[in-house]
Amino acid sequence: MMKQYVYCLSNTSWPGAFRMGLTGEVPSAMCARLNSDIPCPYDIVFAKEVDPAVHTLASLYEILNAYGARISIGDNAQSRCYV
């Protein structure tokens, strides 16, 4: 079974916004790939290998929603969270 990670990234260009999602890529490599095309780099807030990742991410969304966070879900199991 392929490893999956839940991750959360921040970027100084978007204070209070976080990019969260699932990846099969090692989070540090994914972050480096994303940073190769943008002027302000992402920082990894957290990344954790999880099984099953989809359920873990859904649980995280539920917790954040309970505290009033606004979550915008995009393509490829990525989202943005505004707190």
N, C-alpha and C positions, 0 to 999 in steps of 0.2 A: 504494500500500500504506500502511496506517495505521501511524503511528509507535507503537512499544511500548517501554516502559521496565521495567527490573528495578529494584526499590527495596527499601530496608531502612529501617525507622523504629524509633526508640526512644522510650520514655516513662518519665519518672522514677517513675511509679506502679508500674512493673514492672521493677525492676532486674534485669539479666541476661537479659531477654526482648526479642526483636526481632520486629517484624512485617515479613515479606518477601512480595513478590508481583510480579505483572505488572499494568501499567496502560497504557491508551491515552491517559490523561489526563496532562497535564504534571504531574510529581511535586509541584511546589510548590503547584499548584492543588488536587491531590488531598489533600495534607496539610492545607491550609487548610480544605477542606471537612470532613475528618474532625475537625479541631480545633474546628469550630463547635459541636459537640454534647458536648464532654467538658471536665471541669474542668482536667485536666493535659494540656497539648498534646503531640502527637508532634513529634519532631525528625527531620529527614531525616539518616540516617547516610550513605547513599549512594543515588544514583539515576543510572542510565546508560541511554541509548538503545541498544538492542541489536537485532540481527537474526540469527537468529530468537530471540525472547525466551524461548520455552518451553524450548528447548535450553540456553540460558544459565542459566536458573533451575534446571533439573535438574542441571547441572554444579555449580552453587553448592551445592545440597543434598548432592551426593556428597562434595564437599570438606569441608563442615561435618560430615557423618556420620563421615568418616574421623578427625576430631579429637574425636569423642565428643559432638557437639552433639545435642540432642534436638529433633527437628522434628515439629511437629503441623500437618498440612495441613488447611485448612478449605475452605470454598466459595470460588468465584470466584478461583481460583489464588492464594489468600493463605495464608500459613502463619505460625506463630510458631516462633521458634528460641530455645531456652534453652541458655545456655552457662555 
